[in-house]
Amino acid sequence: MYYQGLINKYRKYLPVTDSTPVITLNEGNTPLIKADNLAKKIGLESNLYLKFEGSNPTGSFKDRGMTMAVTKAKEAGAGAIICASTGNTSASAAAYGAKAGIKTFVLIPDGYIALGKLSQAMMYGAEIIAIQGNFDRALECVREISEKYPVTLVNSVNPFRIEGQKTGAFEICDALGKAPEYHFIPVGNAGNITAYWKGYREYFKEGIIKTLPKMMGYEAEGSAAIVRGERIMNPETFATAIRIGNPASWTQAEAARDESKGKIGCVTDEKIAEAYKMLASTEGILCEPASAASVAGLIQANKEGLVEAGTDIVCILTGNGLKDPDNAIKYSNADVKKTSSELDDVLRAMGI
Ligand SMILES: *Cc1c(COP(=O)(O)O)cnc(C)c1O
């Protein structure tokens, strides 16, 4: 049957009725890719799967939450939506806002958003406000604005975002016929780990899966508020999508960790960069730097002996690497050889 987005696919598990005006770009239904080359390279004795969320319509998992949040905003008759964003939320909100015919305001930290994400928000026609402050400050601003003015907040503190995002867990279980034993995921504002845990628990309660995964969340070391147990005032990492020092879903992330007997750890920028390059060169998958934190976390956890052999492991690759061409070029170390257009010169450049 023609796929019509995750609300139509999973409507039974979502807060919609037959009269809800579904705003969809046919998000979801993303590939779960078996990654044998990478598993071998990192010495893993388990089945490794990568959930490539970069193949969503705007290139990140944010579309899963945004189809729900904007659908519910439309149903409630909202005239405008607003979000704070490290980039992907703004791209997604702007796209779904355009589709719904709702005005979209986005607040971004000036200078810390990848070029592709900014270009998306511009093309989709959002009202873009770049503040001299980080994501955490931008989120404080939009929370206050949405309380005082008639504009709907579509950050992941909006519960409909979590509802949409939990469908990622449904898709993984539908594809594997069971839950994985381990679920590795980057942690920024911590909405996504919250959503996946909710999804797994709902499928468990329905009896569709018999076991639950250990939730393994990874922050960037320079922004590791949950790991350190305190708000980071000046979060740093080149993985800008997780450059967040005061995660909004902090307590829910800790609950996911504790209830699943999992872990929330952190990985250095160096290890994130290594995983980012390895994914591209061994599996042909270009994700964005923040996404690679899940794989960097797996490599670290495996070294620490936290990963049991013979299991199924899923790493969430949250966004598409094409959004951040500057980092791709910077970290690839590729050497582009320039020559004349003479065949002899081209052959020489090829090393023949
Ligand atoms: C938003 C985002 C994250 C972080 O997700 P949270 O729900 O904020 O923890 C990670 N990677 C990418 C690419 C993102 O866009």
The ligand as an SDF file (V2000), in Angstrom:
LIG
                    3D

 15 15  0  0  0  0  0  0  0  0999 V2000
   18.2080   17.0120   17.6170 C   0  0  0  0  0  0  0  0  0  0  0  0
   19.3390   16.1510   17.2390 C   0  0  0  0  0  0  0  0  0  0  0  0
   20.0090   15.3220   18.1570 C   0  0  0  0  0  0  0  0  0  0  0  0
   19.6840   15.3280   19.6130 C   0  0  0  0  0  0  0  0  0  0  0  0
   18.4190   14.8140   19.8850 O   0  0  0  0  0  0  0  0  0  0  0  0
   17.7260   15.1830   21.2910 P   0  0  0  0  0  0  0  0  0  0  0  0
   16.3510   14.7030   21.1580 O   0  0  0  0  0  0  0  0  0  0  0  0
   17.8240   16.6740   21.4130 O   0  0  0  0  0  0  0  0  0  0  0  0
   18.5220   14.4970   22.3410 O   0  0  0  0  0  0  0  0  0  0  0  0
   21.0100   14.4940   17.7070 C   0  0  0  0  0  0  0  0  0  0  0  0
   21.3740   14.4810   16.4100 N   0  0  0  0  0  0  0  0  0  0  0  0
   20.7660   15.2540   15.4950 C   0  0  0  0  0  0  0  0  0  0  0  0
   21.2150   15.1900   14.0870 C   0  0  0  0  0  0  0  0  0  0  0  0
   19.7420   16.1130   15.8680 C   0  0  0  0  0  0  0  0  0  0  0  0
   19.1620   16.8890   14.9540 O   0  0  0  0  0  0  0  0  0  0  0  0
  1  2  1  0
  2  3  1  0
  2 14  2  0
  3  4  1  0
  3 10  2  0
  4  5  1  0
  5  6  1  0
  6  7  2  0
  6  8  1  0
  6  9  1  0
 10 11  1  0
 11 12  2  0
 12 13  1  0
 12 14  1  0
 14 15  1  0
M  END
$$$$
